Amino acid sequence: MGNSINLILGVHNHQPVDNWDHVVEEAFRKCYQPFLDVLEAYPNVGMSIHYTGYLLDWLFDRHPGLIDQLRCLIQRGQVEMIGGAYYEPVLAIIPDRDKQGQIEKLTDRVEALTGQRPDGLWLAERVWEPHLVQPIAQAGIRYLFLDDSHFKAAGLEEQALYGRYTSEEQGKTVDIFPVDKTLRYQIPYASPQAIIDYLGSVASADGQKAAIYFDDGEKFGVWPGSHRLVFKEKWLDRFFKALSANQDWIKPITPSQYVAQTPPLGRVYLPTASYSEMMEWALPAKQWNAYQQALKSAPPEQQRFFQAGFWRNFLVKYPEANNIHKKMLYVSEKIHRLAQEKGIHHQEALDELWKGQSNDIFWHGVFGGLYLTNLRTANYQHLIKAENIVDTAQHGPRFTHIETRDLNCDGQPEILIESTAQNLYLHPHEGGSLFELDYRLKNFNLLDTLARRYEPYHDQLKENASGSGSRLEQHLHYDWHRRVSLLDHFWGEGTTLDSVAQSTYPEQGDFVTGRYQSHIDGHTVTLSREGTVWIHDQPTAIRVEKQLIVSDPTQAQTVIRYTLTNQSPQQAALWFAVEFNVNLLAGDAPDRYYYLPQSSPKPAQGITQASKVAVLETVDHKTKLRSKKLIAKEALKEVYGIGLRDEWLDVDYHLIWNRLGSVWRFPIETVSQSETGFEKVYQSSAIFPNWKFSLQPGENWQIEITQGITSHH
């Protein structure tokens, strides 16, 4: 009797929460449906399949025939459904109570739709941390799948990876299958015969071995060129036909069938890891080339011990990703605290929270991920919806709440101003900046922005610039601070709109990233810094104080009162600008545009009372907008304010100030890599109201800016 081998084939099908409907529909047409149609024609080929909860719900709503087809394949023993966490979070970084809740939710949903209760789990992005064993086991899962590189990093040899191992945490156990890298790279790109030959090289006389393949279902129709290869050129047909022709020694079975007939190969403890590319992407951008050089110089037998970064460091590399993550933890804490303290359980709030844990926006690699504004917006919308539900239950329909807490977990406190209509999150230690602005009436964070950063693939864009014709390299500008609001800039005389837009101008003050003192008094937060402005190469002591007043909890309106004081012994000629950023998602859409408010503060002596909004009067602006587009770059003079309107979201954001001034505006656009190449993505509109004035020693200057957000419905 000759050698034989078990073959465990699996695909995981995934769509981000709230992905565009036409994108999911195309994936169904080009991938999900034709894959099952081919599989159905080969009843002797066993297969395991995973769908994320969002995609499963979408398919049930739009194409219930596919669910019926799955049920038939399950009933004849050909398909095994694999579970996971419902909205595909990176399981390691969400609270344990949410881990178990999301896994159980998908397990229940799969059973309800298909009649089969999953025993196995697909781990999103294969991000593994040893503590995961316990919550996964407690959720009723018996086995999961990870890359074979995880096992090699633990010291296991290649020939020992054809089966499954048991891992343990605090006495809880799960089995882990190592996914074969050779098969992952061969399928569906190598010829079917090459794959048969490889399986022949690892088959054994006792027939106990299993070669495991588990990878993106989207490789079979969605990835560039894959639909032509897999279906039009009939690669999948030819592959299944080759397996059928060799069924006397290749046994394509489901994981549960394999578990029922073979014992584990032993016990293993795996290090933190993901797939190799992901760990490289998690490195600081400037360290990527050094890692690549070190890897290439190492002998092949040693390369398996090279691990690049650690997945969680995406939260360091991208503060914006950390912002969403810590917002998620905060909302989760609110929901579970309400249940614990008041016995109020809100499943709707939990579902919204879990949708906001979807993984795509926490990392960036070859694909857009964090760089895609529509995906970030979806996470924020669900988190804010969940927060609205729980805060209404906690505080009632009308409230204002201000607290300090280390929200972003950097060891320093932030200030959170929460009301019925809006949230304002402040960084006293990072420029006294406003880094989150939630318009709660529309579940929308207007400060869901992204700074422009160097990425290693930018080098490729620069190298190919002469022949690409895309001219995207001209948009490679890098920011030295986050694109948030209430950043206090001091400019020199040579500063231009272009130099500010490109982040190449010399900042004259030390306020943008400096530490501010903070004080809370009722509904007023005061931030102040005694810093330095360099004027003609001379250090000048300047004090900046800004007060934020939120008076009506049902209105998303904030009065921001600035007082600048010259603390030096000489006269100070200053050019002061306040940076605001707003992301309304589409910079070039006709239903999103700038406008000049028709109501402006009535010019008055001094400053209006802090608790009141400036008196408004109708003003005929002498200045006109050259372009209304959010991607427009323009310097405007002699205006009392500026507004941005989004008719699609029904959000109107405006800034009104009580001293005639200038305002500079330009788009923040990143250049990132995607499945189809390089692309420019609108991230926000940067707005800089600015004033020139001179202060005598001891003299102060004041400005009052009213920030408002409204909607028509």
C-alpha positions in Angstrom: 0.0 0.0 0.0 1.5 3.4 -1.0 1.7 6.7 0.9 -1.3 8.8 1.5 -2.2 12.2 3.0 -5.2 14.0 4.4 -5.9 17.4 2.8 -7.8 20.0 4.8 -8.9 22.8 2.6 -10.5 26.0 3.9 -11.3 29.5 2.9 -12.3 32.5 5.0 -14.6 35.1 3.3 -14.6 38.6 4.7 -16.1 42.0 4.1 -15.6 45.0 6.3 -18.6 46.2 8.3 -20.7 48.6 6.2 -18.6 48.1 3.1 -20.1 49.6 0.0 -23.0 47.4 -1.3 -21.8 47.3 -4.9 -18.4 46.1 -3.7 -19.9 43.2 -1.8 -22.3 42.4 -4.7 -19.4 42.2 -7.1 -17.6 39.8 -4.7 -20.7 37.6 -4.6 -21.0 37.6 -8.3 -17.3 37.0 -9.1 -16.3 34.9 -6.2 -18.6 33.6 -3.5 -21.3 32.1 -5.7 -19.2 30.6 -8.5 -16.9 29.0 -5.9 -19.8 27.1 -4.3 -21.1 26.2 -7.8 -17.8 24.5 -8.7 -17.4 22.9 -5.3 -20.9 21.4 -5.6 -19.9 19.5 -8.7 -17.2 17.6 -6.8 -18.9 15.9 -3.9 -15.8 14.0 -2.8 -13.9 17.2 -2.1 -14.4 18.2 1.6 -14.0 21.8 2.5 -14.2 24.2 5.5 -15.7 27.6 4.9 -15.8 30.7 7.1 -18.0 33.8 6.6 -17.8 36.9 8.8 -21.0 37.7 10.5 -21.5 40.9 8.5 -21.1 39.1 5.2 -23.2 36.2 6.3 -26.1 38.6 7.2 -25.6 40.4 3.8 -25.8 37.1 1.9 -28.9 35.9 3.8 -30.6 39.2 3.0 -29.6 39.6 -0.6 -28.9 36.1 -1.8 -30.6 33.5 0.4 -30.1 30.9 -2.3 -26.4 30.7 -1.4 -27.4 29.9 2.2 -29.6 27.1 1.0 -26.8 25.8 -1.2 -24.5 25.8 1.9 -27.0 23.9 3.9 -27.2 21.2 1.2 -23.4 20.9 1.0 -23.3 20.6 4.8 -26.0 17.9 4.9 -24.0 15.7 2.5 -20.9 16.0 4.7 -18.9 18.0 2.2 -18.7 21.4 3.9 -17.9 22.3 7.5 -18.7 25.8 8.7 -16.0 27.6 10.6 -16.9 30.2 13.2 -15.0 33.2 14.6 -15.8 36.5 16.1 -18.9 38.0 14.5 -17.6 41.3 13.1 -14.0 40.1 12.7 -12.1 42.0 15.3 -8.5 41.4 16.0 -9.5 39.2 18.9 -6.4 39.9 21.0 -7.1 43.6 21.5 -10.8 43.6 22.5 -12.0 42.9 26.1 -12.4 39.2 27.0 -16.2 39.6 27.6 -16.5 41.0 24.1 -14.3 38.2 22.7 -16.6 35.5 24.1 -19.8 37.4 23.1 -18.7 37.9 19.5 -17.6 34.2 19.1 -20.9 32.9 20.6 -22.9 35.3 18.5 -21.4 34.0 15.2 -21.6 30.4 16.4 -25.4 30.8 17.1 -26.0 32.6 13.8 -24.2 29.9 11.7 -26.2 27.2 13.5 -29.5 29.1 12.9 -28.8 29.6 9.2 -27.1 26.3 8.3 -28.1 23.8 11.0 -24.5 23.2 11.9 -22.8 24.5 15.0 -19.1 25.4 14.4 -16.4 23.7 16.4 -13.6 25.6 14.6 -12.6 29.3 14.5 -10.9 31.6 12.0 -8.7 34.1 13.7 -8.8 37.5 12.0 -5.5 38.3 10.3 -4.0 35.4 12.3 -3.0 37.8 15.0 -2.1 35.4 17.9 -1.3 36.1 21.5 -1.0 33.1 24.0 -3.8 34.4 26.3 -6.4 33.8 23.6 -6.6 30.1 24.4 -8.7 30.7 27.4 -11.5 33.0 26.0 -11.7 30.9 22.8 -12.1 27.7 24.8 -14.6 29.3 27.1 -16.7 30.2 24.0 -17.0 26.5 23.1 -14.4 26.4 20.3 -12.3 23.3 19.9 -9.7 24.2 17.2 -8.4 27.1 15.1 -5.9 27.7 12.3 -2.6 29.7 12.3 0.3 30.0 9.9 3.0 27.4 10.1 5.5 30.2 10.7 4.0 30.6 14.2 5.1 27.0 14.9 8.5 27.4 13.3 9.2 30.4 15.4 8.5 28.2 18.4 11.2 25.8 17.2 9.2 23.1 15.4 10.7 21.5 12.3 8.9 21.5 8.9 8.2 17.8 8.9 6.4 18.1 12.3 3.7 20.4 11.0 1.3 18.0 9.2 -1.4 17.7 11.8 -2.6 19.7 14.8 -1.2 20.6 18.3 -2.9 21.4 21.6 -2.2 24.7 23.4 -3.2 25.6 26.9 -3.8 28.7 29.1 -4.8 28.4 32.7 -5.9 24.8 32.2 -8.1 25.6 29.1 -7.1 24.0 25.8 -7.7 24.4 22.1 -6.1 22.6 19.1 -4.3 24.6 16.5 -3.7 23.6 12.9 -0.6 24.9 11.1 -1.5 26.3 7.7 1.0 25.2 5.1 2.8 28.2 3.6 3.7 26.2 0.4 0.1 25.5 -0.2 -0.9 29.0 0.6 1.4 30.4 -2.0 0.6 27.6 -4.6 -3.2 27.9 -4.4 -4.5 29.1 -6.9 -1.4 30.2 -8.8 0.5 27.0 -9.3 -0.7 24.3 -11.7 -2.9 21.6 -10.1 -0.2 19.0 -11.0 2.4 21.0 -9.1 0.2 20.9 -6.0 -0.4 17.1 -6.4 3.4 16.6 -6.7 3.9 18.6 -3.5 1.3 16.6 -1.6 3.1 13.5 -2.8 6.3 14.7 -1.4 4.9 15.0 2.1 2.5 11.9 2.2 3.2 9.2 4.7 2.8 5.4 4.9 0.5 5.6 7.9 -1.8 8.1 6.3 -2.1 10.1 9.5 -0.6 13.4 8.2 -2.7 16.3 7.2 -1.6 19.2 4.9 -3.6 22.3 5.8 -4.6 25.1 3.5 -6.7 28.0 4.8 -6.6 31.4 3.1 -8.6 34.3 1.8 -11.7 33.2 -0.2 -11.4 36.5 -2.1 -8.3 35.0 -3.8 -10.8 33.0 -5.9 -12.4 35.8 -7.9 -11.9 39.2 -6.2 -8.2 39.7 -6.2 -6.8 41.3 -9.4 -6.8 38.8 -12.3 -8.1 36.0 -10.1 -11.6 35.7 -11.6 -10.2 35.1 -15.0 -7.7 32.5 -13.7 -10.0 30.7 -11.3 -13.2 30.5 -13.3 -12.7 31.6 -16.9 -9.6 29.5 -17.2 -11.2 26.9 -14.9 -8.3 26.6 -12.4 -10.6 25.6 -9.6 -12.3 22.9 -11.8 -9.0 21.5 -12.9 -7.7 21.5 -9.2 -10.8 19.7 -7.9 -10.7 17.3 -10.9 -7.0 16.5 -10.1 -7.9 15.8 -6.4 -10.7 13.5 -7.5 -8.4 11.7 -9.9 -6.0 11.0 -6.9 -8.6 10.3 -4.3 -7.0 6.9 -3.6 -4.2 8.6 -1.7 -5.3 12.3 -1.3 -8.2 12.5 1.2 -9.8 16.0 1.1 -11.7 16.0 4.4 -13.1 18.5 6.8 -11.3 19.5 10.1 -13.9 17.8 12.3 -13.6 14.5 10.3 -9.8 14.7 10.8 -10.1 15.5 14.5 -12.5 12.5 15.0 -10.0 10.0 13.5 -6.5 11.3 14.7 -5.0 12.5 18.0 -3.0 15.7 18.4 0.7 15.6 17.6 1.5 17.1 21.0 1.3 20.2 23.1 2.7 23.6 21.9 3.0 27.2 23.2 3.2 29.7 20.4 4.8 33.2 20.5 2.9 36.3 19.6 2.7 36.5 15.9 0.7 37.1 12.7 1.6 36.3 9.1 5.1 37.5 8.2 4.0 40.5 6.0 1.7 41.8 8.8 4.5 41.8 11.3 6.7 43.7 8.8 4.0 46.3 8.3 3.8 46.7 12.1 7.4 47.9 12.2 8.2 51.6 12.4 8.3 52.7 8.8 11.9 53.7 8.9 13.0 50.3 10.3 11.4 48.3 7.5 14.4 48.5 5.1 16.8 47.6 7.9 14.7 44.5 8.7 14.6 43.5 5.0 18.4 43.7 4.8 18.9 41.7 7.9 16.5 39.0 6.7 18.2 38.7 3.3 21.7 38.4 4.9 20.6 35.6 7.2 21.1 31.9 6.1 17.8 30.3 5.0 17.8 27.9 7.9 17.9 30.8 10.3 15.3 33.0 8.7 12.4 31.3 10.4 13.6 32.7 13.7 13.4 36.3 12.4 10.3 38.1 13.6 9.7 41.7 12.6 7.2 43.7 14.6 4.4 43.1 17.1 0.9 43.7 15.9 -0.2 45.9 18.7 2.5 48.5 17.7 0.2 49.6 14.9 -1.4 51.5 17.8 1.8 53.3 18.3 2.7 53.7 14.7 -0.7 55.3 14.0 -2.1 57.4 16.8 -5.4 57.6 14.9 -5.8 53.8 15.1 -5.1 54.0 18.8 -7.7 56.7 19.1 -10.4 54.4 17.7 -9.2 51.5 19.8 -9.2 53.4 23.1 -12.6 54.9 22.2 -13.8 51.3 21.7 -12.5 50.2 25.1 -14.1 53.3 26.7 -17.5 52.5 25.2 -17.2 48.8 26.1 -16.5 49.8 29.7 -19.6 52.1 29.7 -21.8 49.3 28.5 -20.6 46.6 30.8 -20.5 49.0 33.8 -24.2 49.9 33.2 -25.1 46.3 33.2 -23.1 45.6 36.3 -24.2 48.6 38.4 -27.8 49.0 37.2 -28.6 45.7 35.7 -29.4 47.3 32.4 -28.4 45.0 29.5 -28.5 46.6 26.1 -28.0 44.0 23.3 -28.4 46.8 20.7 -25.6 48.7 22.3 -23.4 45.6 22.4 -24.1 44.9 18.7 -23.1 48.4 17.8 -20.0 48.2 20.0 -19.0 44.9 18.3 -19.4 46.4 14.9 -17.1 49.1 16.0 -14.4 46.5 16.8 -14.0 45.4 13.1 -10.3 45.1 12.5 -9.6 46.7 9.1 -9.1 50.2 10.4 -6.5 49.3 13.1 -3.7 48.5 10.7 -2.2 49.2 7.3 -0.1 47.2 4.9 -0.5 46.4 1.2 -4.2 47.2 1.4 -5.9 50.5 2.5 -7.1 49.6 5.9 -6.6 52.6 8.2 -6.2 54.9 5.2 -9.8 54.3 4.0 -12.0 57.0 5.5 -15.3 55.2 4.8 -14.1 52.2 6.9 -12.9 54.4 9.8 -16.2 56.3 9.7 -18.2 53.1 10.0 -16.3 52.0 13.1 -16.8 55.5 14.7 -20.5 55.6 13.8 -21.2 52.3 15.5 -19.2 53.2 18.6 -21.0 56.5 18.9 -24.4 54.8 18.4 -23.6 52.4 21.2 -22.4 55.3 23.4 -25.6 57.2 22.8 -27.7 54.3 23.9 -25.8 53.7 27.1 -25.4 57.4 28.0 -29.1 58.0 27.6 -29.8 55.1 29.9 -27.2 56.4 32.4 -27.8 60.1 32.3 -31.2 60.7 30.6 -31.9 62.7 27.5 -30.2 65.9 28.6 -26.7 65.9 30.2 -23.3 67.5 30.2 -20.4 65.5 31.8 -16.7 66.5 32.0 -14.0 64.3 33.3 -10.3 63.7 33.1 -9.0 60.2 32.3 -6.0 58.6 30.5 -8.1 57.7 27.5 -5.3 56.9 25.1 -3.3 55.0 27.7 -0.1 57.1 27.4 0.2 57.8 31.1 -1.1 61.3 30.9 -4.8 62.5 31.4 -7.0 63.7 28.6 -10.2 65.8 29.2 -13.5 64.5 28.0 -16.4 66.9 27.5 -19.6 64.9 26.8 -23.1 66.2 26.3 -26.3 65.1 24.6 -25.2 66.7 21.3 -21.5 66.3 21.1 -18.2 64.9 22.5 -15.0 67.0 22.7 -11.8 65.1 23.7 -8.8 67.3 24.6 -5.1 66.6 24.8 -3.6 69.1 27.4 -0.2 67.5 26.9 -0.2 67.6 23.1 -0.8 71.3 22.3 -4.0 71.5 24.2 -5.5 70.1 21.1 -9.0 68.9 20.3 -8.5 65.3 18.9 -12.1 64.0 18.7 -15.3 65.9 17.9 -18.3 63.6 17.8 -21.6 65.1 16.5 -23.7 62.6 18.4 -27.0 63.6 16.7 -25.6 62.1 13.5 -23.1 59.5 15.1 -20.3 61.2 13.3 -16.7 62.1 14.3 -15.6 65.2 12.4 -12.1 64.7 13.6 -11.7 61.3 12.1 -8.6 62.5 10.3 -5.2 61.0 9.3 -1.8 62.7 9.2 0.5 62.2 6.1 3.3 59.9 7.0 6.2 58.2 5.3 5.5 54.6 4.2 8.2 52.3 2.8 6.3 51.9 -0.5 6.7 55.6 -1.1 10.3 54.9 -2.1 9.0 52.7 -5.0 6.7 55.6 -6.1 9.6 58.0 -6.1 11.8 55.6 -8.0 9.2 55.0 -10.7 8.1 58.7 -10.8 9.7 59.5 -14.2 7.8 56.7 -16.0 4.6 56.4 -14.1 2.8 59.4 -15.4 0.6 59.5 -12.2 2.4 62.4 -10.7 1.3 61.1 -7.2 4.9 61.6 -6.0 4.2 65.3 -6.0 1.6 64.7 -3.2 4.1 63.1 -0.9 4.1 65.5 2.0 4.8 64.5 5.6 3.2 66.1 8.7 5.2 66.6 11.9 2.0 66.6 14.1 -1.4 65.0 14.1 -4.1 66.7 12.0 -6.4 67.7 14.8 -7.9 71.0 16.0 -7.1 73.9 18.3 -3.4 73.7 17.4 -1.8 77.1 18.1 0.6 78.2 15.4 2.9 81.2 15.2 4.2 82.0 11.7 7.1 84.0 10.4 6.9 86.7 7.7 8.1 84.3 4.9 5.3 81.8 5.5 3.2 80.9 2.5 0.0 78.9 1.9 2.0 76.3 0.0 4.6 76.0 2.7 1.9 75.4 5.4 0.1 73.0 3.1 3.3 71.0 2.5 4.4 71.2 6.2 7.7 72.8 5.1 7.4 76.2 6.8 9.4 76.9 10.0 7.1 77.0 13.1 8.0 80.0 15.2 6.4 78.9 18.5 6.6 75.9 20.7 2.8 75.5 21.3 1.7 73.0 18.6 3.0 69.9 20.5 3.7 71.6 23.8 2.2 70.9 27.2 -0.7 73.0 28.4 -2.0 73.4 32.0 -5.7 72.6 32.4 -8.5 73.7 34.7 -12.1 72.7 34.8 -14.8 75.0 36.3 -18.3 73.9 35.7 -18.9 73.7 32.0 -15.7 75.7 31.2 -12.3 74.1 30.4 -9.3 76.4 30.4 -6.0 75.4 28.8 -2.9 77.6 29.1 0.7 77.5 28.2 3.6 79.9 28.9 5.8 79.3 25.9 8.2 80.9 23.4 7.8 82.5 20.0 10.9 83.2 18.1 10.7 86.7 16.4 13.7 87.6 14.2 15.7 84.8 16.0 14.9 86.3 19.4 13.0 84.2 22.0 9.8 86.0 23.1 7.8 84.9 26.1 4.1 84.5 25.1 1.2 83.1 27.1 -1.6 81.4 25.3 -4.9 80.7 27.1 -7.9 79.2 25.5 -11.2 78.6 27.2 -13.9 76.2 25.9 -17.4 76.8 27.0 -20.2 74.3 26.4 -23.4 75.8 27.8 -26.4 74.0 26.2 -26.1 70.2 26.1 -28.6 69.8 23.3 -26.6 72.1 21.0 -23.3 71.1 19.4 -21.9 74.6 19.9 -18.6 75.5 21.7 -17.3 79.0 22.4 -13.5 79.1 22.3 -12.1 82.2 23.9 -8.4 82.9 23.3 -6.2 85.4 25.3 -2.6 85.9 24.2 -0.3 87.9 26.5 3.1 89.3 25.8 5.2 88.4 28.8 8.5 89.7 27.4 10.1 93.1 28.0 9.9 94.0 24.3 7.2 94.6 21.7 6.1 91.4 19.9 4.8 91.4 16.3 2.8 88.2 16.0 1.2 86.2 13.2 -1.2 83.8 15.1 -3.1 80.9 13.4 -5.4 78.3 14.9 -5.6 75.0 13.1 -8.8 73.1 12.7 -9.4 69.9 10.7 -12.7 68.5 9.4 -13.2 65.2 7.6 -16.4 65.1 5.6 -15.2 62.0 3.7 -15.3 63.2 0.1 -13.2 66.2 -1.0 -14.5 66.5 -4.5 -18.2 65.6 -4.2 -20.8 68.2 -5.3 -22.9 67.7 -2.2 -20.0 68.6 0.2 -18.6 72.1 0.0 -17.3 75.3 1.7 -19.4 78.4 2.2 -19.1 81.8 3.9 -21.6 82.1 6.8 -24.1 84.9 6.1 -24.3 85.6 9.9 -21.1 87.0 11.5 -20.4 88.5 14.9 -21.3 92.1 15.2 -18.0 94.0 15.7 -17.9 95.1 19.3 -15.4 96.5 21.8 -13.8 93.6 23.7 -15.1 90.1 24.0 -18.6 88.9 24.5 -19.5 87.3 27.8 -17.9 83.9 28.0 -21.2 82.1 28.6 -22.9 83.7 25.6 -22.6 83.4 21.8 -21.5 86.4 19.9 -24.3 88.6 18.7 -24.8 87.9 15.0 -25.7 90.1 12.2 -26.1 89.6 8.4 -22.9 90.4 6.6 -22.2 90.9 2.9 -18.7 89.4 2.5 -16.4 91.3 0.2 -14.4 88.1 -0.2 -15.8 85.4 -2.4 -14.8 81.7 -2.5 -12.8 80.9 -5.6 -13.9 77.2 -5.3 -16.4 75.6 -2.9 -14.8 72.2 -3.1 -13.4 70.7 0.1 -10.2 69.9 -1.8 -9.7 73.5 -2.7 -6.6 75.4 -1.6 -7.1 79.1 -1.0 -6.2 82.0 1.2 -9.1 84.3 2.1 -8.9 87.8 3.6 -11.3 89.9 5.6 -13.8 87.3 6.7 -15.6 86.6 10.0 -15.9 82.8 9.5 -16.1 79.8 7.3 -18.4 76.8 7.0 -18.4 73.3 5.6 -21.6 71.6 4.6 -22.3 67.9 3.8 -25.7 67.4 2.4 -25.4 63.7 2.2 -24.6 63.3 5.9 -26.7 66.3 6.8 -23.9 67.9 8.8 -23.1 71.6 8.8 -19.8 72.7 10.5 -19.0 76.3 10.9 -16.5 78.6 12.6 -17.3 82.2 13.4 -15.0 84.7 15.0 -15.5 88.2 16.3 -12.5 89.9 14.7 -12.1 90.3 11.0 -9.3 88.0 9.9 -7.9 85.8 7.2 -8.4 82.1 6.7 -6.2 79.6 4.9 -7.6 76.3 3.7 -6.3 73.2 1.9 -6.9 69.5 1.8 -4.9 66.8 3.6 -4.5 64.0 1.1 -2.5 60.8 1.7 -0.9 58.5 -0.9 -1.3 54.9 0.0 -1.1 51.5 -1.6 -4.1 49.3 -2.4 -4.9 46.2 -4.3 -4.9 48.1 -7.6 -1.8 50.2 -7.0 -1.2 53.7 -5.5 -4.1 56.0 -4.8 -4.6 59.5 -3.3 -7.1 59.6 -0.5 -8.8 62.8 0.9 -8.4 62.7 4.7 -9.5 66.1 5.9 -9.8 69.8 5.1 -7.3 71.9 7.1 -8.6 75.3 8.1 -6.4 78.1 9.6 -8.0 81.3 10.7 -5.1 83.7 11.3 -4.4 87.3 12.5 -1.5 89.6 12.5 -1.1 92.0 15.5 1.5 93.6 17.7 1.6 93.5 21.5 3.4 95.8 23.9 5.0 94.2 27.0 2.3 93.0 29.3 -0.5 93.6 26.7 -3.0 91.0 25.7 -5.0 90.2 22.6 -8.3 88.3 22.5 -10.4 86.5 20.0 -13.6 84.5 20.4 -14.3 81.6 18.0 -17.7 79.9 18.0 -17.6 76.3 16.7 -21.0 75.0 15.7 -22.4 71.8 14.2 -26.0 71.6 13.0 -28.2 69.5 10.8 -31.5 70.2 9.1 -33.2 66.9 10.0 
